[in-house]
Amino acid sequence: MVLLDLLTPYFSGWSRQLARESHHDVADIRSAMMEGALEAWHSKAVGTPAGELLNAMMRRAFTGARAQVSAGSSETCALETEYLVEDAVFGDGFALHASSIVDAGAVRDPDADERIRGERTGALLRRMGAMESVRDLHERLRSGRRNEMDAPIVNPAQMGRSWVDGANLYYRLSDLLPQYIEFKAAANAVGISESQASKMARKGSLPFRCLWIGNSRVVAVRSLMGALDVQDSIVHPDDVENGAFHVGEG
């Protein structure tokens, strides 16, 4: 277990990169790596030289991760979804039935999809304890203290809500985040070291935009979100607040 603890840091960067490329859960990939390393440990005879054992464990770990990705998603239901939904309840005293859950991926109505997206965002922000900052932004939007040049362009499906509000209150998720992040933190987020990121920046192969502010390097958060495939969703304050309310925001 001590050896595994020492090896684990070497799994993190590569596993994150593999997870992004294959669209798999990084936790599943790391679990496969751990399992492979343990299998190599148990398969080697007592007295195996440390270097040989280490190489075998690392090879088996990476092989296990690739096999996990090649096997496809393990989160596929082998039964009809109705079997899981039928008469299911989440627990005693819980009012929400499984049949009430909406599959966001199956929603075709743009208006419903918009509301679901906003409510999911609000629920997540509530669980993160970030609703105080969100409410401050909502107050600025509703009081008209925003440059309309910064507002997202509304599509025809959103025109009705803008007409009711008397203004375009939509905003992007990135509006809740700092405009810039430290260069080292951005490099860590994509699974590379600061020195690697510096070399890539000199070669022009860095996946995000790097800027100099004074003597410090920073990265635009929107650029980093793009590099990490994090969708910069457009949401409406009403939907975000409704989602937060559903998970306990009074």
Disulfide bonds with the S-S distance in Angstrom:
none
